[in-house]
Protein backbone atom coordinates (compact mmCIF):
# COMPACT_ATOMS: atom_id res chain seq x y z
CA UNK A 1 0.00 0.00 0.00
CA UNK A 2 1.60 3.24 -1.16
CA UNK A 3 0.74 6.88 -0.45
CA UNK A 4 1.54 10.08 -2.28
CA UNK A 5 3.21 13.15 -0.75
CA UNK A 6 -0.15 14.31 0.65
CA UNK A 7 -0.81 11.02 2.43
CA UNK A 8 -3.41 9.88 -0.12
CA UNK A 9 -3.50 6.21 -1.10
CA UNK A 10 -2.08 5.54 -4.57
CA UNK A 11 -4.34 3.20 -6.61
CA UNK A 12 -2.82 -0.10 -7.68
CA UNK A 13 -4.12 0.56 -11.20
CA UNK A 14 -5.27 3.92 -12.52
CA UNK A 15 -6.32 4.96 -16.01
CA UNK A 16 -6.60 8.63 -16.95
CA UNK A 17 -8.42 9.81 -20.08
CA UNK A 18 -7.90 6.48 -21.86
CA UNK A 19 -8.79 6.61 -25.55
CA UNK A 20 -8.27 3.90 -28.16
CA UNK A 21 -8.83 4.23 -31.89
CA UNK A 22 -8.26 1.67 -34.61
CA UNK A 23 -7.66 2.45 -38.27
CA UNK A 24 -8.70 0.25 -41.19
CA UNK A 25 -9.61 0.56 -44.87
CA UNK A 26 -13.10 1.55 -43.74
CA UNK A 27 -11.73 4.45 -41.73
CA UNK A 28 -11.05 5.12 -38.09
CA UNK A 29 -13.10 3.67 -35.24
CA UNK A 30 -13.04 4.94 -31.67
CA UNK A 31 -13.47 2.06 -29.23
CA UNK A 32 -12.64 3.75 -25.90
CA UNK A 33 -13.25 7.43 -25.17
CA UNK A 34 -11.93 9.40 -22.16
CA UNK A 35 -12.14 6.58 -19.63
CA UNK A 36 -11.06 7.34 -16.07
CA UNK A 37 -10.92 4.56 -13.52
CA UNK A 38 -8.91 3.39 -10.54
CA UNK A 39 -8.55 0.10 -8.68
CA UNK A 40 -7.55 -0.06 -5.01
CA UNK A 41 -5.40 -2.67 -3.30
CA UNK A 42 -7.20 -6.02 -2.79
CA UNK A 43 -10.29 -4.77 -4.62
CA UNK A 44 -12.24 -7.04 -7.00
CA UNK A 45 -13.38 -4.82 -9.88
CA UNK A 46 -15.51 -6.07 -12.76
CA UNK A 47 -15.53 -4.38 -16.18
CA UNK A 48 -19.05 -4.97 -17.49
CA UNK A 49 -20.94 -3.83 -20.56
CA UNK A 50 -22.47 -4.79 -23.91
CA UNK A 51 -20.71 -7.22 -26.21
CA UNK A 52 -17.95 -5.70 -28.35
CA UNK A 53 -17.87 -2.50 -26.27
CA UNK A 54 -14.11 -2.64 -25.70
CA UNK A 55 -13.86 -4.37 -22.32
CA UNK A 56 -11.00 -6.63 -23.41
CA UNK A 57 -9.27 -3.72 -25.17
CA UNK A 58 -9.45 -1.71 -21.93
CA UNK A 59 -8.12 -4.66 -19.91
CA UNK A 60 -5.23 -5.09 -22.36
CA UNK A 61 -4.32 -1.42 -22.00
CA UNK A 62 -4.53 -1.49 -18.20
CA UNK A 63 -2.34 -4.61 -18.05
CA UNK A 64 0.26 -3.24 -20.47
CA UNK A 65 -0.49 -5.69 -23.29
CA UNK A 66 -1.66 -2.80 -25.49
CA UNK A 67 -1.08 0.96 -25.51
CA UNK A 68 -3.75 3.67 -25.57
CA UNK A 69 -4.06 6.11 -28.46
CA UNK A 70 -4.08 8.78 -25.78
CA UNK A 71 -4.23 8.82 -22.01
CA UNK A 72 -2.04 7.18 -19.39
CA UNK A 73 -2.13 4.07 -17.21
CA UNK A 74 -0.35 3.91 -13.85
CA UNK A 75 0.52 0.94 -11.66
CA UNK A 76 1.43 2.02 -8.12
CA UNK A 77 2.04 5.50 -9.48
CA UNK A 78 4.43 4.36 -12.23
CA UNK A 79 3.48 4.72 -15.91
CA UNK A 80 2.58 1.41 -17.57
CA UNK A 81 4.26 1.02 -20.96
CA UNK A 82 4.64 -2.74 -21.41
CA UNK A 83 3.72 -6.08 -19.80
CA UNK A 84 5.39 -6.87 -16.49
CA UNK A 85 5.33 -9.73 -13.94
CA UNK A 86 3.46 -7.60 -11.41
CA UNK A 87 0.44 -7.59 -13.77
CA UNK A 88 -0.73 -11.16 -14.35
CA UNK A 89 -3.33 -12.12 -16.98
CA UNK A 90 -5.73 -15.07 -17.23
CA UNK A 91 -7.00 -15.23 -20.81
CA UNK A 92 -10.33 -16.37 -22.22
CA UNK A 93 -8.44 -18.88 -24.35
CA UNK A 94 -6.44 -21.04 -21.97
CA UNK A 95 -2.83 -20.38 -23.01
CA UNK A 96 -1.36 -23.50 -21.40
CA UNK A 97 1.62 -25.56 -22.60
CA UNK A 98 0.35 -29.03 -23.59
CA UNK A 99 3.86 -30.55 -23.38
CA UNK A 100 4.12 -29.62 -19.69
CA UNK A 101 2.41 -31.15 -16.67
CA UNK A 102 0.10 -29.23 -14.35
CA UNK A 103 3.04 -28.44 -12.08
CA UNK A 104 5.20 -27.50 -15.07
CA UNK A 105 2.58 -25.00 -16.25
CA UNK A 106 1.93 -23.52 -12.82
CA UNK A 107 5.64 -23.12 -12.01
CA UNK A 108 6.67 -21.97 -15.51
CA UNK A 109 7.04 -18.26 -14.69
CA UNK A 110 9.03 -18.91 -11.52
CA UNK A 111 11.37 -21.32 -13.27
CA UNK A 112 11.88 -18.86 -16.14
CA UNK A 113 12.94 -16.22 -13.60
CA UNK A 114 15.48 -18.58 -12.04
CA UNK A 115 13.65 -19.16 -8.76
CA UNK A 116 15.32 -22.02 -6.84
CA UNK A 117 13.72 -25.46 -7.24
CA UNK A 118 12.67 -25.82 -3.60
CA UNK A 119 10.85 -22.49 -3.75
CA UNK A 120 9.02 -23.05 -7.04
CA UNK A 121 8.04 -26.56 -5.97
CA UNK A 122 6.61 -25.27 -2.70
CA UNK A 123 4.75 -22.35 -4.28
CA UNK A 124 3.37 -24.35 -7.20
CA UNK A 125 2.16 -27.15 -4.93
CA UNK A 126 0.45 -24.58 -2.66
CA UNK A 127 -1.51 -23.02 -5.52
CA UNK A 128 -2.29 -26.35 -7.17
CA UNK A 129 -3.87 -27.39 -3.88
CA UNK A 130 -5.61 -24.02 -3.50
CA UNK A 131 -7.42 -24.42 -6.85
CA UNK A 132 -8.44 -27.99 -6.03
CA UNK A 133 -6.05 -29.91 -8.29
CA UNK A 134 -4.07 -31.76 -5.64
CA UNK A 135 -3.23 -35.19 -7.02
CA UNK A 136 -3.04 -33.91 -10.61
CA UNK A 137 0.44 -32.34 -10.34
CA UNK A 138 1.94 -34.75 -12.90
CA UNK A 139 -1.04 -34.87 -15.28
CA UNK A 140 -0.68 -33.42 -18.78
CA UNK A 141 -3.03 -30.71 -19.95
CA UNK A 142 -4.76 -32.76 -22.67
CA UNK A 143 -6.08 -35.10 -19.97
CA UNK A 144 -7.91 -32.33 -18.09
CA UNK A 145 -11.47 -31.03 -18.44
CA UNK A 146 -12.16 -27.43 -19.40
CA UNK A 147 -12.78 -26.41 -15.81
CA UNK A 148 -9.58 -28.10 -14.65
CA UNK A 149 -7.57 -26.35 -17.37
CA UNK A 150 -8.92 -22.99 -16.25
CA UNK A 151 -7.91 -23.83 -12.68
CA UNK A 152 -4.37 -24.45 -13.93
CA UNK A 153 -4.36 -21.02 -15.59
CA UNK A 154 -5.56 -19.36 -12.39
CA UNK A 155 -2.99 -21.24 -10.28
CA UNK A 156 -0.22 -20.22 -12.70
CA UNK A 157 -1.22 -16.56 -12.51
CA UNK A 158 -1.37 -16.58 -8.70
CA UNK A 159 1.90 -18.51 -8.41
CA UNK A 160 3.76 -15.63 -10.07
CA UNK A 161 2.52 -13.37 -7.24
CA UNK A 162 1.41 -10.42 -9.39
CA UNK A 163 0.41 -7.16 -7.75
CA UNK A 164 -2.79 -7.16 -9.81
CA UNK A 165 -4.48 -10.01 -11.67
CA UNK A 166 -6.45 -9.40 -14.87
CA UNK A 167 -9.03 -11.98 -15.98
CA UNK A 168 -10.59 -11.77 -19.44
CA UNK A 169 -13.90 -13.68 -19.44
CA UNK A 170 -12.11 -16.78 -18.13
CA UNK A 171 -15.29 -18.87 -17.78
CA UNK A 172 -17.10 -17.98 -21.02
CA UNK A 173 -16.21 -21.27 -22.78
CA UNK A 174 -17.38 -23.47 -19.89
CA UNK A 175 -20.76 -25.17 -19.57
CA UNK A 176 -23.24 -23.53 -17.19
CA UNK A 177 -22.72 -25.93 -14.28
CA UNK A 178 -18.92 -25.68 -14.46
CA UNK A 179 -19.15 -21.90 -14.78
CA UNK A 180 -21.15 -21.60 -11.54
CA UNK A 181 -18.64 -23.87 -9.83
CA UNK A 182 -15.70 -21.77 -11.05
CA UNK A 183 -17.37 -18.56 -9.88
CA UNK A 184 -17.58 -20.09 -6.41
CA UNK A 185 -13.94 -21.14 -6.67
CA UNK A 186 -12.59 -17.77 -7.77
CA UNK A 187 -14.53 -16.06 -4.96
CA UNK A 188 -13.05 -18.52 -2.46
CA UNK A 189 -9.50 -18.08 -3.82
CA UNK A 190 -9.83 -14.29 -3.77
CA UNK A 191 -11.03 -14.39 -0.15
CA UNK A 192 -7.99 -16.54 0.71
CA UNK A 193 -5.32 -14.57 -1.17
CA UNK A 194 -6.86 -11.06 -1.27
CA UNK A 195 -5.28 -10.26 -4.62
CA UNK A 196 -6.24 -7.11 -6.54
CA UNK A 197 -8.39 -8.36 -9.46
CA UNK A 198 -9.75 -6.73 -12.62
CA UNK A 199 -12.28 -9.13 -14.15
CA UNK A 200 -13.95 -8.80 -17.57
CA UNK A 201 -17.38 -10.34 -18.18
CA UNK A 202 -20.63 -9.74 -20.04
CA UNK A 203 -22.55 -12.01 -17.65
CA UNK A 204 -24.52 -9.88 -15.18
CA UNK A 205 -24.96 -12.62 -12.57
CA UNK A 206 -21.23 -13.32 -12.63
CA UNK A 207 -20.48 -9.63 -12.21
CA UNK A 208 -22.76 -9.16 -9.19
CA UNK A 209 -21.63 -12.44 -7.60
CA UNK A 210 -17.92 -11.60 -7.74
CA UNK A 211 -17.45 -7.83 -7.62
CA UNK A 212 -16.67 -5.33 -4.93
CA UNK A 213 -17.34 -2.76 -7.62
CA UNK A 214 -18.80 -2.96 -11.14
CA UNK A 215 -17.76 -0.45 -13.79
CA UNK A 216 -20.53 -0.29 -16.40
CA UNK A 217 -19.33 0.67 -19.87
CA UNK A 218 -21.47 1.99 -22.72
CA UNK A 219 -21.53 0.80 -26.29
CA UNK A 220 -18.78 2.06 -28.61
CA UNK A 221 -17.30 4.59 -28.41
CA UNK A 222 -17.19 3.28 -24.88
CA UNK A 223 -17.04 5.38 -21.74
CA UNK A 224 -17.93 4.78 -18.10
CA UNK A 225 -21.69 5.13 -17.71
CA UNK A 226 -21.97 4.25 -14.02
CA UNK A 227 -20.17 2.52 -11.16
CA UNK A 228 -21.84 0.23 -8.65
CA UNK A 229 -20.37 -0.63 -5.27
CA UNK A 230 -21.59 -4.10 -4.35
CA UNK A 231 -22.20 -4.27 -0.61
CA UNK A 232 -23.89 -7.67 -0.57
CA UNK A 233 -22.44 -10.04 2.05
CA UNK A 234 -20.20 -12.91 0.92
CA UNK A 235 -20.71 -15.71 0.05
CA UNK A 236 -23.49 -14.35 -2.16
CA UNK A 237 -26.81 -15.95 -3.00
CA UNK A 238 -27.94 -15.72 -6.65
CA UNK A 239 -31.57 -16.00 -5.55
CA UNK A 240 -31.63 -13.44 -2.73
CA UNK A 241 -33.95 -10.45 -3.12
CA UNK A 242 -31.13 -7.89 -2.94
CA UNK A 243 -29.06 -9.81 -5.50
CA UNK A 244 -31.96 -9.99 -7.97
CA UNK A 245 -32.89 -6.31 -7.52
CA UNK A 246 -29.31 -5.21 -8.19
CA UNK A 247 -29.00 -7.53 -11.17
CA UNK A 248 -32.18 -6.10 -12.70
CA UNK A 249 -31.13 -2.48 -12.04
CA UNK A 250 -27.75 -2.92 -13.75
CA UNK A 251 -29.32 -4.84 -16.65
CA UNK A 252 -31.75 -1.98 -17.30
CA UNK A 253 -28.90 0.52 -17.23
CA UNK A 254 -26.93 -1.58 -19.73
CA UNK A 255 -29.93 -2.05 -22.02
CA UNK A 256 -30.34 1.73 -22.20
CA UNK A 257 -26.84 2.05 -23.65
CA UNK A 258 -27.60 -0.13 -26.69
C-alpha positions in Angstrom: 0.0 0.0 0.0 1.6 3.2 -1.2 0.7 6.9 -0.4 1.5 10.1 -2.3 3.2 13.2 -0.7 -0.1 14.3 0.6 -0.8 11.0 2.4 -3.4 9.9 -0.1 -3.5 6.2 -1.1 -2.1 5.5 -4.6 -4.3 3.2 -6.6 -2.8 -0.1 -7.7 -4.1 0.6 -11.2 -5.3 3.9 -12.5 -6.3 5.0 -16.0 -6.6 8.6 -16.9 -8.4 9.8 -20.1 -7.9 6.5 -21.9 -8.8 6.6 -25.6 -8.3 3.9 -28.2 -8.8 4.2 -31.9 -8.3 1.7 -34.6 -7.7 2.5 -38.3 -8.7 0.3 -41.2 -9.6 0.6 -44.9 -13.1 1.6 -43.7 -11.7 4.4 -41.7 -11.1 5.1 -38.1 -13.1 3.7 -35.2 -13.0 4.9 -31.7 -13.5 2.1 -29.2 -12.6 3.7 -25.9 -13.2 7.4 -25.2 -11.9 9.4 -22.2 -12.1 6.6 -19.6 -11.1 7.3 -16.1 -10.9 4.6 -13.5 -8.9 3.4 -10.5 -8.6 0.1 -8.7 -7.6 -0.1 -5.0 -5.4 -2.7 -3.3 -7.2 -6.0 -2.8 -10.3 -4.8 -4.6 -12.2 -7.0 -7.0 -13.4 -4.8 -9.9 -15.5 -6.1 -12.8 -15.5 -4.4 -16.2 -19.0 -5.0 -17.5 -20.9 -3.8 -20.6 -22.5 -4.8 -23.9 -20.7 -7.2 -26.2 -18.0 -5.7 -28.3 -17.9 -2.5 -26.3 -14.1 -2.6 -25.7 -13.9 -4.4 -22.3 -11.0 -6.6 -23.4 -9.3 -3.7 -25.2 -9.4 -1.7 -21.9 -8.1 -4.7 -19.9 -5.2 -5.1 -22.4 -4.3 -1.4 -22.0 -4.5 -1.5 -18.2 -2.3 -4.6 -18.0 0.3 -3.2 -20.5 -0.5 -5.7 -23.3 -1.7 -2.8 -25.5 -1.1 1.0 -25.5 -3.8 3.7 -25.6 -4.1 6.1 -28.5 -4.1 8.8 -25.8 -4.2 8.8 -22.0 -2.0 7.2 -19.4 -2.1 4.1 -17.2 -0.3 3.9 -13.8 0.5 0.9 -11.7 1.4 2.0 -8.1 2.0 5.5 -9.5 4.4 4.4 -12.2 3.5 4.7 -15.9 2.6 1.4 -17.6 4.3 1.0 -21.0 4.6 -2.7 -21.4 3.7 -6.1 -19.8 5.4 -6.9 -16.5 5.3 -9.7 -13.9 3.5 -7.6 -11.4 0.4 -7.6 -13.8 -0.7 -11.2 -14.3 -3.3 -12.1 -17.0 -5.7 -15.1 -17.2 -7.0 -15.2 -20.8 -10.3 -16.4 -22.2 -8.4 -18.9 -24.4 -6.4 -21.0 -22.0 -2.8 -20.4 -23.0 -1.4 -23.5 -21.4 1.6 -25.6 -22.6 0.4 -29.0 -23.6 3.9 -30.6 -23.4 4.1 -29.6 -19.7 2.4 -31.1 -16.7 0.1 -29.2 -14.4 3.0 -28.4 -12.1 5.2 -27.5 -15.1 2.6 -25.0 -16.3 1.9 -23.5 -12.8 5.6 -23.1 -12.0 6.7 -22.0 -15.5 7.0 -18.3 -14.7 9.0 -18.9 -11.5 11.4 -21.3 -13.3 11.9 -18.9 -16.1 12.9 -16.2 -13.6 15.5 -18.6 -12.0 13.7 -19.2 -8.8 15.3 -22.0 -6.8 13.7 -25.5 -7.2 12.7 -25.8 -3.6 10.9 -22.5 -3.7 9.0 -23.0 -7.0 8.0 -26.6 -6.0 6.6 -25.3 -2.7 4.8 -22.3 -4.3 3.4 -24.4 -7.2 2.2 -27.1 -4.9 0.5 -24.6 -2.7 -1.5 -23.0 -5.5 -2.3 -26.4 -7.2 -3.9 -27.4 -3.9 -5.6 -24.0 -3.5 -7.4 -24.4 -6.9 -8.4 -28.0 -6.0 -6.0 -29.9 -8.3 -4.1 -31.8 -5.6 -3.2 -35.2 -7.0 -3.0 -33.9 -10.6 0.4 -32.3 -10.3 1.9 -34.7 -12.9 -1.0 -34.9 -15.3 -0.7 -33.4 -18.8 -3.0 -30.7 -20.0 -4.8 -32.8 -22.7 -6.1 -35.1 -20.0 -7.9 -32.3 -18.1 -11.5 -31.0 -18.4 -12.2 -27.4 -19.4 -12.8 -26.4 -15.8 -9.6 -28.1 -14.6 -7.6 -26.3 -17.4 -8.9 -23.0 -16.2 -7.9 -23.8 -12.7 -4.4 -24.4 -13.9 -4.4 -21.0 -15.6 -5.6 -19.4 -12.4 -3.0 -21.2 -10.3 -0.2 -20.2 -12.7 -1.2 -16.6 -12.5 -1.4 -16.6 -8.7 1.9 -18.5 -8.4 3.8 -15.6 -10.1 2.5 -13.4 -7.2 1.4 -10.4 -9.4 0.4 -7.2 -7.7 -2.8 -7.2 -9.8 -4.5 -10.0 -11.7 -6.5 -9.4 -14.9 -9.0 -12.0 -16.0 -10.6 -11.8 -19.4 -13.9 -13.7 -19.4 -12.1 -16.8 -18.1 -15.3 -18.9 -17.8 -17.1 -18.0 -21.0 -16.2 -21.3 -22.8 -17.4 -23.5 -19.9 -20.8 -25.2 -19.6 -23.2 -23.5 -17.2 -22.7 -25.9 -14.3 -18.9 -25.7 -14.5 -19.1 -21.9 -14.8 -21.1 -21.6 -11.5 -18.6 -23.9 -9.8 -15.7 -21.8 -11.1 -17.4 -18.6 -9.9 -17.6 -20.1 -6.4 -13.9 -21.1 -6.7 -12.6 -17.8 -7.8 -14.5 -16.1 -5.0 -13.0 -18.5 -2.5 -9.5 -18.1 -3.8 -9.8 -14.3 -3.8 -11.0 -14.4 -0.2 -8.0 -16.5 0.7 -5.3 -14.6 -1.2 -6.9 -11.1 -1.3 -5.3 -10.3 -4.6 -6.2 -7.1 -6.5 -8.4 -8.4 -9.5 -9.7 -6.7 -12.6 -12.3 -9.1 -14.2 -14.0 -8.8 -17.6 -17.4 -10.3 -18.2 -20.6 -9.7 -20.0 -22.6 -12.0 -17.6 -24.5 -9.9 -15.2 -25.0 -12.6 -12.6 -21.2 -13.3 -12.6 -20.5 -9.6 -12.2 -22.8 -9.2 -9.2 -21.6 -12.4 -7.6 -17.9 -11.6 -7.7 -17.5 -7.8 -7.6 -16.7 -5.3 -4.9 -17.3 -2.8 -7.6 -18.8 -3.0 -11.1 -17.8 -0.5 -13.8 -20.5 -0.3 -16.4 -19.3 0.7 -19.9 -21.5 2.0 -22.7 -21.5 0.8 -26.3 -18.8 2.1 -28.6 -17.3 4.6 -28.4 -17.2 3.3 -24.9 -17.0 5.4 -21.7 -17.9 4.8 -18.1 -21.7 5.1 -17.7 -22.0 4.3 -14.0 -20.2 2.5 -11.2 -21.8 0.2 -8.7 -20.4 -0.6 -5.3 -21.6 -4.1 -4.4 -22.2 -4.3 -0.6 -23.9 -7.7 -0.6 -22.4 -10.0 2.0 -20.2 -12.9 0.9 -20.7 -15.7 0.0 -23.5 -14.4 -2.2 -26.8 -15.9 -3.0 -27.9 -15.7 -6.6 -31.6 -16.0 -5.5 -31.6 -13.4 -2.7 -33.9 -10.4 -3.1 -31.1 -7.9 -2.9 -29.1 -9.8 -5.5 -32.0 -10.0 -8.0 -32.9 -6.3 -7.5 -29.3 -5.2 -8.2 -29.0 -7.5 -11.2 -32.2 -6.1 -12.7 -31.1 -2.5 -12.0 -27.7 -2.9 -13.7 -29.3 -4.8 -16.7 -31.8 -2.0 -17.3 -28.9 0.5 -17.2 -26.9 -1.6 -19.7 -29.9 -2.1 -22.0 -30.3 1.7 -22.2 -26.8 2.1 -23.6 -27.6 -0.1 -26.7 
